[in-house]
Amino acid sequence: MTGAAPQLPRRLLIANRGEIACRIIRTARRLGIETVAVHSDADAGAWHVRLADRAERIGPAAAAQSYLDIDALLAAARRSGADAVHPGYGFLSENAAFAEACAAAGLVFIGPPPAAIRAMGSKSEAKRLLEEAGVPLAPGYHGERQDLPFLAAQATRIGWPLLIKASAGGGGKGIRRVDRTEDFAAALAACQREAQSSFGDPRVLLEKFIERPRHIEIQIFADRHGGCVHLGERDCSIQRRHQKVLEEAPAPGMTPERRAAMGQAAIAAAQRVGYVGAGTVEFIAAPDGAFFFMEMNTRLQVEHPVTEMITGLDLVEWQLRIAGGEPLPLAQAQVRLEGHAIEVRLYAEDPARGFLPSPGRLSAWHAPRDLPGVRIDAGVETGDEITPHYDAMIAKIIAHGPTRDDALRRLQKALRETVVAGPRTNLGFLRRLLGTRSVREADLDTALIEREQHALLDATDTVPEVIWCAALAAWLLDERDRSVRSRTGARSPWDATDGFRLVGRAHRRLTVVVGDERRGASLTPQGDAWQLHWDGASAPCALQATTEDTGRLWVSIDGSRVMASVVVQTSRGHGGTVHTSVEGVDATVHLVDPRDPTGAAESIDHGLRAPMPGRVVALLVKPGDRVRRGTPLLALEAMKMEHVLTAPADGVVAEIRAHEGAQVAEGITLVEFEPD
């Protein structure tokens, strides 16, 4: 576009899905740009498809045959009449061949030049180039030779602990920490498999692990006219398996001098490869203040909202304008950082089971969008499906305030008022994370979650009494509302549930179940309230509840009133389930009616079952092998991550019921073994 008059796209195809596609659509709509969504068969009814001006099918559910299919995306652009393509993040956003194919098709690619993507897309090549430019690097090996004996020798030279990292990686995938020689070969093989699966490139590099490091990244922008600025830093130290969990800007404790030094290093890195557009230069920072280049992401980052909130800028708009040939809107001296912003990522995953993905339908999803300083970036609505085919993120929840303490309080309140029902999520984990001493006092490093895991992952929390009462009241109100009218809409005395009798009042019996705990309840209707007597309690209590238009519930227990968020799901019989949240505590409560008795508990077997749908990528044992509890049995790939499943007890492997490459459903027995 050099030499041409600057112009914004007329019709923008978004080569992505979910939250980032919705985010781009919002900015495009504000700028008057038409949008084209693409979707696989699994996403035909997704929210980003519903938000866009038009949509194009690009293939079946598998990402390799849809969102990673360059030909299918270009065909969709031709059919829709798009003149520009935004790749979002993930999928093909850092694929130089895709950028070249867009240019060859006459489409404006909203991203850097292919040469810059190629240079920075290989971590090894990036380190070589930036070493020449004088950007500081951590000790390691980033050459082309990839055979096991050579890499093992390099690892010994570098010293333990070290990181094995996918050369073409990103997003926390394809990374393994190794602490001793005997673990190196297995970790290398797993890293290479994940790198090949996620990025189509099995090459790795080795890097010395810095003890108690912080992960700090600089947001840069460059235009086609030689301008380049940075928009401050983000601290992304709080991670799990190298996947960012919480990000904030600016970095706590950052001095102006250190910000300037890191910013200049990031700009030097961008200029070394002729960069254009949005990019993020990531550094590892040591406790002594030293910092080392780690990688450059040649795209918009998941955590860009915290930068937007402290700068007041729309980074997607900057991307579109720069791609259209406009110069940078601001010079470096004009960039202002105001206040503090913190972001967390809400995922459909189960912290109690090693953060395994938890696909399923969102029977309810609500986050407060009216709190001061709070922003919700989501890609789903209530009723949408979290599929096993893609990333499991539900939303990003971001809070901004004048100080870090203000932002933290606002984020905690937002999480307390967030409700998700259906798949398991990390919502409770995030609430506990914000309450830890390390987060409160900004004692940050990449091992924070590991250091605080007892407080974060302890599943022995007792369920407060108010949860039991709120769930029971919600179910009773829902039952009354469902039965108050007949099918014609007319009131019928036969549908009444007030317990009317000619003499006295009827008593109602219910069993309430939370986890492994069961309680019997006796209820006597008293107008719009109930007298509730729990089995074993010394005295009854008065229970009353009223609903709001927002769907939330006011619950009164003996005159003490509290707000609850509830989602009631009725069964075919007389029971049901109530997803309940009160003051930041969540529970799934089951109501069992004597008229709808439950069956016996599930039988216990001695097999290893698939905890989620996925593809078997490696079998690590064979029939006849003796294993100890915790021994790796196989590797399962799901939601773009590799999960190693281990033996639940000591014993002998009796039978393996899956082969490498097999696609398996949740609950399928994969390995049979005979326990000792």
C-alpha positions in Angstrom: 0.0 0.0 0.0 3.1 2.3 -0.1 2.3 5.3 -2.3 -1.4 4.7 -2.2 -3.8 6.9 -0.3 -4.6 5.5 3.1 -7.9 3.8 3.4 -9.7 1.5 5.8 -11.0 -1.9 4.5 -14.5 -1.9 3.1 -15.3 -5.5 4.0 -13.2 -7.4 6.5 -13.0 -11.2 6.7 -12.0 -12.4 10.2 -10.0 -15.6 9.8 -10.7 -16.8 13.4 -13.4 -17.6 15.8 -14.7 -17.0 19.4 -13.8 -14.1 21.6 -11.2 -12.5 19.3 -13.6 -12.6 16.3 -16.3 -10.9 18.4 -13.7 -8.3 19.6 -12.7 -7.4 16.0 -16.3 -7.2 14.9 -17.0 -4.6 17.6 -14.3 -2.2 16.4 -15.1 -2.8 12.7 -18.7 -2.0 13.3 -17.8 1.3 15.1 -15.6 2.2 12.1 -18.4 1.4 9.6 -16.5 -1.7 8.2 -18.6 -4.7 7.1 -17.5 -8.0 8.6 -17.4 -11.5 7.4 -17.3 -14.4 9.9 -15.9 -17.8 8.9 -17.0 -21.0 10.7 -16.5 -24.7 10.8 -19.4 -27.1 11.1 -19.0 -27.1 14.9 -19.3 -23.3 14.9 -22.3 -22.8 12.6 -24.4 -21.2 15.3 -21.5 -19.6 17.3 -21.8 -16.0 18.6 -19.2 -14.6 16.3 -21.2 -15.9 13.3 -24.4 -14.2 14.7 -22.6 -10.9 15.2 -21.0 -10.6 11.8 -22.7 -9.0 8.7 -22.3 -12.2 6.8 -20.8 -15.7 7.3 -19.0 -18.3 5.2 -18.6 -22.0 6.0 -15.0 -23.2 5.6 -15.1 -26.9 6.5 -15.7 -29.6 9.1 -15.0 -29.3 12.9 -11.3 -30.2 12.8 -9.2 -27.1 12.8 -6.8 -28.5 10.2 -9.7 -28.8 7.7 -11.2 -25.4 8.5 -9.5 -22.6 10.4 -6.1 -23.8 9.3 -7.1 -24.4 5.7 -5.6 -21.4 3.7 -7.4 -22.4 0.5 -10.8 -22.6 2.2 -10.2 -19.1 3.8 -9.2 -17.5 0.6 -12.2 -19.1 -1.2 -14.5 -17.6 1.6 -12.9 -14.2 1.0 -13.6 -14.4 -2.7 -17.2 -15.5 -2.2 -17.9 -12.7 0.3 -16.2 -10.0 -1.7 -13.8 -9.1 1.3 -10.9 -6.8 0.6 -9.0 -7.4 3.8 -8.3 -10.3 6.2 -7.7 -10.0 10.0 -6.2 -13.3 11.4 -6.9 -12.6 15.1 -4.6 -14.6 17.3 -3.8 -18.3 17.2 -4.5 -20.4 14.1 -2.9 -18.7 11.1 -2.1 -15.4 12.7 1.6 -15.9 12.7 1.8 -17.9 9.4 3.9 -16.2 6.8 2.5 -18.4 4.0 -1.0 -17.2 4.9 0.1 -13.6 4.7 1.7 -14.2 1.4 -1.4 -16.0 0.0 -3.6 -13.1 1.1 -1.3 -10.6 -0.7 -1.3 -12.8 -3.8 -5.1 -12.8 -3.8 -5.2 -9.0 -3.6 -6.3 -9.0 0.1 -4.9 -6.6 2.7 -3.4 -8.7 5.5 -4.0 -7.0 8.9 -0.5 -7.9 10.2 3.2 -7.6 9.6 5.0 -8.4 6.4 5.6 -12.1 5.7 9.4 -11.7 6.1 8.9 -10.3 9.6 6.5 -13.1 10.5 9.0 -15.7 9.2 11.9 -14.2 11.0 10.1 -14.0 14.4 8.0 -17.1 13.9 11.1 -19.2 14.4 12.3 -18.6 18.0 15.7 -19.9 16.9 16.0 -17.5 13.9 14.7 -14.6 16.1 17.3 -15.2 18.7 20.0 -15.2 16.1 18.9 -11.9 14.5 18.4 -10.2 17.8 21.7 -11.4 19.1 23.3 -9.5 16.2 21.2 -6.4 17.1 22.5 -6.5 20.7 19.3 -7.5 22.4 20.1 -9.5 25.6 19.5 -13.3 25.4 19.4 -16.0 28.0 22.0 -18.8 27.8 20.8 -21.6 25.6 20.9 -23.4 22.2 18.8 -22.2 19.2 20.5 -23.9 16.3 19.2 -26.1 13.5 20.6 -29.5 14.7 17.8 -31.5 16.3 19.0 -35.0 17.0 18.6 -36.4 20.6 22.3 -37.0 21.4 23.3 -33.5 20.3 20.5 -31.8 22.1 21.1 -33.9 25.3 24.8 -32.7 25.2 23.7 -29.1 24.7 21.4 -29.5 27.7 24.2 -30.7 29.9 26.3 -27.8 28.8 23.6 -25.3 29.6 22.8 -26.9 33.0 19.7 -27.8 34.9 16.9 -26.7 35.1 16.2 -25.7 31.5 13.3 -25.3 29.2 12.6 -27.1 26.0 10.6 -24.8 23.7 8.9 -25.3 20.3 10.8 -23.1 17.9 7.6 -22.1 16.1 5.6 -22.1 19.4 3.4 -19.7 21.3 0.5 -19.6 23.6 2.2 -21.8 26.2 2.2 -24.9 23.9 5.3 -27.0 23.2 7.2 -26.1 26.4 8.6 -28.5 29.0 10.8 -27.8 32.0 13.5 -30.4 32.7 15.3 -30.7 36.0 17.6 -33.8 35.4 19.3 -35.7 32.7 17.1 -38.8 32.9 14.0 -36.9 32.1 15.3 -35.1 29.1 14.5 -37.7 26.3 10.9 -38.1 27.3 10.3 -34.4 27.7 11.9 -33.7 24.3 9.7 -36.3 22.6 6.6 -34.9 24.2 7.5 -31.3 23.3 8.3 -32.3 19.7 4.9 -34.1 19.3 3.0 -31.1 20.7 5.0 -28.7 18.5 4.3 -30.7 15.4 0.6 -31.0 16.3 0.1 -27.3 17.2 2.4 -25.6 14.7 3.3 -28.1 12.1 7.0 -27.8 13.0 8.7 -30.2 15.5 11.9 -28.2 15.9 12.8 -27.0 19.4 15.3 -24.8 21.2 16.9 -25.0 24.7 17.0 -22.2 27.1 18.4 -21.9 30.7 15.6 -21.6 33.2 15.9 -18.4 35.2 14.9 -19.0 38.9 12.0 -16.9 40.1 11.6 -15.1 36.8 9.0 -12.6 35.9 7.4 -12.6 32.4 7.2 -9.0 31.1 6.2 -8.1 27.6 6.3 -4.8 25.6 3.5 -3.9 23.2 4.9 -2.3 20.1 3.4 -0.7 17.0 5.2 0.1 13.7 3.9 1.8 10.6 4.9 1.7 6.9 6.6 5.1 7.2 9.4 4.2 9.6 7.6 5.0 12.8 7.7 2.7 15.8 6.5 3.2 19.4 5.9 1.0 22.4 2.7 1.3 24.6 4.2 0.2 27.9 4.5 -3.2 29.4 2.3 -6.0 30.7 3.3 -8.4 33.5 2.2 -11.9 32.6 4.1 -13.8 35.3 1.1 -15.7 36.7 1.0 -18.8 34.5 0.1 -22.4 34.6 1.9 -24.8 32.3 3.3 -21.7 30.6 -0.2 -20.6 29.8 -1.0 -17.1 31.1 -3.7 -16.9 33.7 -3.6 -13.3 34.9 -2.1 -10.3 33.2 -1.7 -6.7 34.4 -0.4 -3.4 33.2 1.7 -1.6 34.1 4.1 -4.2 35.7 4.2 -3.7 39.5 7.5 -2.2 40.6 8.5 -1.1 37.1 10.7 2.0 37.1 10.7 4.6 34.3 14.3 3.7 33.6 13.7 0.0 33.2 10.6 0.6 31.1 12.6 2.8 28.8 15.4 0.2 28.4 13.0 -2.6 27.7 10.9 -0.4 25.4 14.0 0.5 23.4 15.1 -3.2 23.2 11.6 -4.1 21.9 11.7 -1.3 19.3 15.2 -2.4 18.2 13.9 -6.0 17.8 11.0 -4.7 15.6 13.1 -2.5 13.5 15.7 -5.3 12.9 13.1 -7.3 10.9 11.3 -4.4 9.2 8.2 -4.8 11.4 4.8 -3.2 10.6 1.6 -3.4 12.7 1.0 -4.7 16.2 3.5 -7.0 17.9 4.6 -8.1 21.4 8.2 -8.5 22.5 8.4 -10.8 25.5 11.2 -10.8 28.0 12.2 -12.9 31.0 13.2 -10.6 33.9 15.5 -11.9 36.6 15.1 -10.8 40.3 18.3 -8.7 40.0 16.8 -6.5 37.3 18.4 -8.1 34.2 16.1 -9.0 31.4 16.5 -11.4 28.4 14.6 -11.6 25.1 12.3 -14.6 25.0 10.3 -14.3 21.8 8.3 -11.9 19.7 4.6 -12.6 18.9 3.8 -11.1 15.5 0.1 -10.5 16.2 -2.3 -9.0 18.7 -2.1 -10.7 22.1 -4.9 -12.2 24.1 -4.0 -9.8 26.9 -4.2 -6.6 24.8 -7.2 -5.2 26.7 -5.1 -4.3 29.8 -2.9 -2.1 27.5 -6.1 -0.6 26.0 -7.5 0.3 29.4 -4.3 2.1 30.6 -3.7 3.9 27.3 -7.3 4.6 26.3 -6.5 3.3 22.8 -8.3 0.8 20.6 -5.4 -1.5 19.3 -7.6 -3.2 16.7 -8.3 0.2 15.2 -4.6 1.0 15.2 -4.0 -2.3 13.3 -6.7 -1.5 10.7 -5.4 2.1 10.1 -1.7 1.0 9.9 -2.6 -1.8 7.5 -4.4 0.8 5.4 -1.3 2.9 5.1 -1.8 5.5 7.8 1.1 6.7 10.0 1.1 6.0 13.7 -1.6 8.1 15.5 0.8 9.0 18.3 4.5 9.7 18.8 6.3 8.0 21.7 6.2 11.2 23.9 2.4 11.3 23.4 1.8 7.9 24.9 0.3 8.1 28.4 -0.2 5.3 30.9 -3.0 6.0 33.4 -4.1 3.8 36.2 -3.8 0.0 36.5 -5.6 -2.8 34.7 -5.8 -6.6 35.5 -7.2 -9.4 33.3 -8.1 -13.0 34.0 -9.1 -15.7 31.6 -12.2 -17.7 32.4 -11.9 -21.2 31.0 -14.1 -24.3 30.7 -11.7 -26.5 32.6 -11.6 -28.5 35.8 -8.9 -27.4 38.3 -9.7 -30.3 40.6 -8.7 -32.7 37.7 -5.5 -31.1 36.7 -7.2 -28.4 34.7 -8.5 -30.8 32.1 -10.8 -29.2 29.5 -14.5 -29.4 30.3 -16.5 -29.1 27.1 -20.3 -28.8 27.3 -23.3 -26.5 26.8 -23.4 -23.2 28.8 -26.8 -23.5 30.5 -26.1 -20.1 32.0 -23.4 -17.5 31.6 -23.5 -14.1 33.2 -20.8 -11.5 34.0 -21.5 -8.0 35.3 -21.1 -5.5 32.5 -22.3 -2.5 34.5 -19.6 -2.3 37.2 -17.3 0.8 37.0 -14.0 0.0 35.3 -15.0 -3.6 34.3 -14.9 -5.0 30.8 -16.0 -8.4 29.6 -14.6 -9.8 26.3 -16.5 -13.0 25.5 -17.1 -15.2 22.6 -20.1 -17.1 23.8 -23.6 -16.5 25.1 -25.9 -18.6 27.3 -26.9 -21.7 25.4 -23.7 -21.9 23.3 -21.5 -25.0 23.2 -17.9 -25.2 24.4 -16.7 -27.8 22.0 -13.7 -30.1 22.4 -12.3 -29.0 19.1 -10.8 -25.6 20.0 -9.6 -23.5 22.9 -11.8 -23.7 26.0 -11.8 -20.0 26.9 -15.3 -18.6 27.8 -14.3 -14.9 28.3 -11.7 -12.5 29.5 -12.7 -10.4 32.5 -10.8 -7.1 32.9 -10.9 -4.4 35.5 -9.3 -0.9 35.5 -8.8 1.5 38.4 -6.7 4.5 39.5 -4.4 2.2 41.4 -3.6 -1.5 41.5 -5.6 -2.0 44.7 -8.6 -0.4 43.0 -8.3 -2.6 39.9 -7.9 -5.7 42.1 -11.0 -4.9 44.2 -13.1 -4.3 41.1 -12.0 -7.5 39.5 -12.8 -9.5 42.7 -16.3 -8.0 42.8 -16.8 -8.8 39.1 -15.7 -12.4 39.7 -18.0 -12.7 42.7 -21.0 -11.7 40.5 -20.0 -14.0 37.6 -22.1 -17.1 37.1 -21.4 -20.0 34.8 -23.5 -23.2 34.7 -22.9 -26.2 32.6 -19.2 -27.1 32.0 -16.8 -27.0 34.9 -14.8 -23.8 35.0 -11.8 -22.2 36.7 -14.0 -19.4 38.2 -13.5 -20.5 41.8 -9.7 -20.9 41.2 -9.5 -17.3 39.9 -11.4 -16.0 42.9 -9.0 -17.8 45.2 -6.0 -16.6 43.2 -6.9 -12.9 43.6 -7.1 -13.5 47.3 -3.6 -14.9 47.8 -0.9 -12.9 49.6 1.3 -13.1 46.5 -1.2 -11.5 44.3 -2.3 -8.9 46.8 1.3 -7.9 47.5 2.5 -8.2 43.9 5.1 -10.8 44.9 5.0 -12.2 41.3 7.0 -14.8 39.4 6.2 -17.6 37.0 6.1 -20.2 39.9 3.4 -18.3 41.9 0.6 -20.8 41.2 2.8 -23.7 42.1 3.9 -21.9 45.3 0.3 -21.1 46.3 -1.3 -24.4 45.0 -2.4 -25.6 48.5 -4.7 -22.5 48.8 -5.7 -22.5 45.2 -6.4 -26.2 44.6 -7.6 -27.4 48.0 -11.0 -28.9 47.2 -12.0 -29.4 50.9 -14.0 -26.1 51.1 -17.2 -26.6 53.1 -20.4 -25.4 51.4 -22.0 -22.6 53.5 -25.5 -23.1 54.9 -26.9 -20.3 52.7 -26.0 -22.2 49.5 -28.2 -25.2 50.6 -31.1 -22.9 51.5 -30.7 -20.7 48.4 -30.8 -23.7 46.1 -33.8 -25.2 47.8 -35.7 -21.9 47.7 -34.8 -21.4 44.0 -36.1 -24.9 43.1 -39.3 -24.4 45.1 -40.0 -21.0 43.4 -39.3 -22.5 40.0 -41.6 -25.4 40.7 -44.4 -23.0 41.8 -43.9 -20.8 38.7 -44.1 -23.8 36.4 -47.2 -25.2 37.9 -49.2 -22.0 38.6 -50.7 -22.1 35.1 -52.1 -24.8 33.0 -51.2 -25.3 29.4 -53.9 -22.8 28.3 -52.5 -20.2 30.6 -55.5 -20.2 33.0 -55.0 -20.7 36.7 -56.0 -24.2 38.0 -56.5 -25.3 41.6 -55.1 -28.6 40.7 -51.7 -27.0 39.9 -51.4 -25.3 43.3 -48.3 -26.2 45.4 -49.1 -24.3 48.5 -49.9 -27.4 50.5 -53.6 -26.5 51.2 -55.5 -29.0 53.3 -58.9 -28.7 55.0 -57.2 -29.4 58.2 -53.6 -28.2 58.8 -50.9 -27.9 56.3 -49.1 -30.6 54.3 -45.4 -31.4 54.9 -43.0 -31.8 52.0 -39.9 -34.1 52.0 -36.9 -33.5 49.8 -33.3 -34.7 49.7 -30.6 -32.1 48.9 -27.2 -33.3 47.6 -24.0 -31.3 47.3 -21.0 -33.4 46.3 -20.9 -36.4 48.6 -23.1 -34.8 51.3 -26.8 -35.5 51.5 -29.4 -33.7 53.7 -33.1 -34.4 54.2 -35.4 -31.5 54.4 -39.0 -31.1 55.7 -40.9 -28.1 54.4 -44.2 -26.6 55.5 -45.7 -23.9 53.2 -46.5 -20.7 55.0 -48.0 -18.3 52.5 -45.1 -17.1 50.3 -42.5 -18.6 52.6 -41.7 -22.1 54.0 -40.8 -23.5 57.4 -37.7 -25.5 56.8 -36.4 -28.2 59.1 -33.2 -30.0 58.2 -32.9 -33.6 59.5 -30.8 -33.5 62.7 -31.3 -29.8 63.2 -32.5 -28.7 66.7 -35.1 -26.2 65.3 -36.7 -25.2 62.0 -35.9 -21.9 60.2 -38.1 -19.5 58.2 -37.1 -19.6 54.5 -38.3 -16.9 52.1 -37.2 -15.9 48.6 -38.0 -13.4 45.8 -36.6 -13.1 42.3 -35.4 -10.1 40.4 -35.8 -9.3 36.7 -32.0 -10.0 36.4 -32.6 -13.6 37.3 -30.9 -13.2 40.7 -32.6 -14.3 44.0 -33.0 -12.6 47.3 -33.0 -15.3 50.0 -34.1 -14.6 53.6 -33.2 -17.2 56.4 -34.8 -16.2 59.7 -34.7 -12.6 58.6 -31.1 -12.5 57.3 -31.2 -11.5 53.7 -28.6 -12.3 51.0 -28.4 -12.1 47.2 -27.8 -15.3 45.3 -27.3 -16.1 41.6 -29.1 -19.3 40.6 -29.7 -21.4 37.5 -32.4 -24.1 37.9 -32.4 -27.1 35.6 -35.4 -29.5 36.0 -35.3 -33.2 35.3 -37.9 -35.2 33.5 -39.2 -36.4 36.8 -39.7 -34.3 39.9 -36.1 -33.5 40.8 -33.6 -31.0 39.4 -30.3 -29.3 39.7 -29.6 -25.7 40.9 -26.3 -24.0 40.1 -25.9 -21.6 43.0 -23.5 -18.8 43.7 -23.6 -16.7 46.9 -20.9 -14.1 47.8 -18.3 -15.8 45.5 -19.0 -19.4 46.5 -20.3 -21.7 43.9 -22.0 -25.1 44.2 -24.0 -27.5 42.0 -26.9 -28.6 44.2 -29.1 -31.6 43.3 -32.7 -31.9 44.5 -34.2 -35.4 44.9 -37.9 -35.8 45.2 -39.2 -39.0 46.8 -41.5 -39.3 43.8 -38.4 -39.6 41.6 -36.0 -41.9 43.3 -32.4 -42.0 42.1 -30.6 -45.1 41.0 -27.6 -46.8 42.6 -24.2 -45.2 42.6 -21.9 -45.9 39.6 -19.9 -49.1 39.9 -16.1 -48.7 40.3 -13.9 -50.5 37.8 -10.1 -50.7 37.3 -9.8 -49.0 34.0 -8.4 -45.7 32.9 -11.2 -43.7 31.2 -10.8 -40.7 28.9 -11.6 -37.6 31.0 -12.6 -35.7 27.8 -12.9 -36.2 24.1 -9.6 -36.2 22.3 -7.0 -37.9 20.2 -4.5 -40.5 21.5 -1.1 -39.2 20.4 1.2 -41.6 22.3 1.0 -44.9 24.2 3.6 -45.0 26.9 3.1 -48.5 28.2 2.3 -52.0 26.8 0.3 -54.9 28.2 2.1 -56.7 30.9 4.0 -53.7 32.2 4.0 -53.2 35.9 3.2 -49.6 36.9 3.1 -47.5 40.0 0.5 -44.9 40.9 1.2 -41.8 38.8 3.1 -43.6 36.0 2.3 -42.0 32.6 0.2 -44.4 30.6 -0.7 -42.4 27.5 -0.9 -38.9 26.0 -4.2 -37.5 24.9 -4.5 -34.3 22.8 -7.6 -32.2 23.4 -8.3 -28.5 22.9 -4.9 -28.0 21.3 -3.0 -29.2 24.4 -1.4 -32.6 25.2 -2.5 -34.2 28.5 -0.6 -37.1 30.0 -2.9 -39.6 31.8 -1.4 -41.6 34.6 -2.1 -44.8 36.5 -4.6 -44.3 39.3 -3.0 -47.1 41.4 -0.1 -49.6 41.5 -0.7 -52.6 39.3 -0.1 -54.4 36.0 -1.4 -53.2 32.6 -3.8 -55.8 31.4 -5.1 -54.4 28.1 -4.8 -51.2 26.0 -8.1 -50.4 24.2 -6.9 -47.6 22.0 -4.3 -47.1 19.4 -2.1 -44.0 18.5 -4.1 -41.6 16.4 -7.5 -42.8 17.7 -10.2 -40.2 18.3 -11.9 -41.2 21.6 -15.0 -40.0 23.4 -15.2 -38.9 27.0 -15.7 -41.8 29.4 -14.3 -44.5 27.1 -12.0 -47.0 28.8 -8.5 -46.6 27.4 -6.4 -48.9 29.6 -7.4 -51.9 31.7 -5.1 -52.8 34.5 -5.1 -55.2 37.5 -4.4 -53.3 40.7 -2.2 -54.7 43.4 
